[in-house]
Amino acid sequence: MPHAFANTLRTFQTASGKSGSFYSLPELEKTYPNISRLPVSIRIVLESVLRNCDGKKVTPEHVVELAHWQANAPRVDEIPFVVARVVLQDFTGVPLLADLAAMRTVADELGKQPKAIEPLVPVDLVVDHSVMIDYFGTKDALDLNMQLEFKRNVERYQFMKWGMQAFDTFGVVPPGFGIVHQVNLEYLARGVHRGKPPTEGQPPVYYPDSLVGTDSHTTMINGIGVVGWGVGGIEGEAAMLGQPVYFLTPDVVGFEFTGRLREGVTATDLVLTVTEILRREKVVGKFVEFFGEGVESLSVPDRATMANMAPEYGATMGFFPVDDKTIEYFQGTGRTADEIELLRAYFQAQGMYGMPRSGQIDYTKVVRLDLGTVTTSLSGPRRPQDRIEIGHAKEQFTSLFSKPPAENGFNQPAGDLLTRHHVRPVDARAEVPSADPSGKGIPRTPSVQPGAPRFVDEMNANKPTLAAAVHEAPPEQPDFGDRTIGNGDVLIAAITSCTNTSNPSVMIAAGLVAKKAVEAGLTVEPHIKTSLAPGSRIVTEYLTRAGLLPYLEKLGFALAAYGCTTCIGNAGDLTPEINEAITSNDLVCAAVLSGNRNFEARIHPNLKANFLASPPLVVAYAIAGTMLKDLTSEPVGKGHGGRDVWLRDIWPTSDEVAALMKFAMNGNAYRSNYEKVASDPGPLWEQIRGVSGQVYNWPASTYIAKPPFFDGFRMTPPPPPAAIQGARAMALFGDSITTDHISPAGSIKESSPAGMWLKQHGVAKADFNSYGSRRGHHDVMMRGTFANVRIKNLMIPPGPDGSREEGGVTLFQPSGEKMFIFDAAMKYIAEGTPTIVFGGEEYGTGSSRDWAAKGTQLLGIKAVVARSFERIHRSNLVGMGVLPLQFKAGDSWESLGIRGDETFDIELGGTLRPQQEATLVIHGKDGVARRVPLVLRIDTAIEVDYYRHGGILPFVLRQLLAA
Ligand code: SF4
């Protein structure tokens, strides 16, 4: 069939005379005026819709609808967006690979070709999420942590190797190279893509890079003009199997920057300000597009920092158009001259090159910020949008210390604030780090077994055996002497997260703060867990060449890993002595990290106050050692000769940072580093042996198991239920329940259902690893659902002091017996009782985490009724066949007096329609029934199909096998 818009095909030429074909938006504009006034992000999606218009998945009507995008209009149209590629991180990538493997098993069992299941677009999985900071503060910390990383994860890595040989377009960036979004920015994103020639003899068709990733911070790539965002693993899987990503036509909020950042103010300060502003603007479900002369002055790494935190401000994307700064970044990161000139020529031909100025684009709304007003800030203690100017941090901590939980406080007696407590020795065997094989606790100064392999030697291919790679030497016990700790003490200080480690200016600033601090005689207390975990090896390269790494090391910020570490909750444990001192005195201690999330219990279960800050500020707070010091009016610490040293004495000027930037933007260094992904992935990785063959053989494992989502699969779906009847409430939650509350990524408690299951299966506590690393095994993950140690099921009555019990428990009805949510779920499933979860605002906020939806489904929960939903989690629920339903304005389970002992029906009426009305019928214990209107948050027609098929996975599998 001829392309419906073949008349828009044109050619463009690069500076050196190469030519390419492209589907021209300027040509389309001749029929549909105003395309050049559309936001650039919308135009890039429009190009995809235009190019992929095949009359089936993408129709000419889709093209026309999007070409007619209006800045302000009801949003009812659904856009089928075919992306150029998919990126995965290992926590989400492994379960996705397990689903693909299970689909192949089903195909095989049904006598179909297993190869029918094959990614149709390139897929890259970057292994970054599992590495933990067990060792820190010394030069061998990286080696030791990597040895443990390989020991713990060998089964997952074997499975990945099976995937690499089974699927043609599935690549893996092995552990130790970096963090997915930084690697994507520095390496995987190659500019425009080259397709086939439209007809013989014509030049190939070029098109812009675009992607979805199974990680919410995929938006970081928006910093270089690539349209892309995070989706759940479920949607990511569909995208790689050739399904368009469907989304409602978005509003696009323009964010204009004017002016320049003031001296000493960092990109981190800017992004915390942007997050605060955009949270107020309520940009959930919208695109944000940055423009204006202030944006023009920002480097790509600064832009990428803004783009990274789109999930924190709630937007689908935080997009920056392609301009000279993008080209500069491509040059500085070693992209080829060919790639660079194609990128420039393509965007120029489409009329999309350059930073738009005020008035050039029609946005739904314009928000403005004068960069000159941004101040040095941090955010916390619980949410990224709660920005605090540095001069108010002490005051804010002090005030929250004794405020009630309802006001975000810690509910402590004000008089206890300054009390210090001795750190006393405890039996080291009682608590050990989560997987430290020695069982002796976490050392700051570990000793290395003579001859043990060193991860840094991997680049020189030292070929140790895997068995030898396990660190066996007994580490030294920390000596606490007469140390005391108290409220406000900083116990973790981590330079972490792709958000900031991808930005050389803030990393160099951190190095300069360390240099000046060391030269002034400042130190960091040895009990503070300090770590440096960059998102790529390039950071080490330029910090070394700039001469800054030794100063960071001197303050304890030695290289500990290349990976998410503290940002994903893999800070590793504190020492048993410190844990004991915190818990027995109910202390409010702090972590300061250059990450982007600080939800409760994400960083460490015992640290209640978590602050996000720029890398240089992380160093400063590590030196200060407490949040109870105002760094603007008190010295950071005492230097040589007892002299007071102030923050201003160690804070670098922008000229000092700029002078060292030449070490960071070195194309050759990027090229030679990333060549090693293929040529020299390291001996630890090379020694991993995977199963071979097209169909996985599912060997017994506590990491990988055949997921049950296709059990009983038939080519024809069963009819979906017209109503849910006689359901029980599994939980009543407040606002802002995060996906980490629903499906935690961090450590597994021994006494939890998942911990007990692991022990029953012969896994020692020291080898539990984390929930995130066990997402390939549903038996662990369904037990971990709603198992966050800080989640509060408000069905449990408050204690005498009004406090709420934390942890994944519920009251099983009608007996009211208290038990783990997992145990209650199994009992309800056994007796055939459906269950419902009630939530507040922003249900499912936080990282995209498909296990939050998968676990919900496997617990037999049929619907989630909330006041509002986070975008990805809502679609993941639909994708798993769980109904998201929304209260109408003003209603909530609290306002309706729901207590959890009622039974419930949900009536859906006849044929399902997107966003239709539904009815919640509440049957009280008194026999009275009340009817409450709800909105069904199945938002699009394709989602109705997904739900009818029991979820997106059976839907896609039926399509592929039918073909
Ligand atoms: S967990 Fe943190 S470091 Fe890792 S990808 Fe997400 S934002 Fe980046």
Boltz pocket constraint, residues with backbone or C-beta under 6 A from the ligand:
constraints:
  - pocket:
      binder: B
      contacts: [[A, 179], [A, 180], [A, 181], [A, 215], [A, 217], [A, 496], [A, 497], [A, 498], [A, 499], [A, 563], [A, 564], [A, 565], [A, 567], [A, 568], [A, 595], [A, 596]]
      max_distance: 6.0
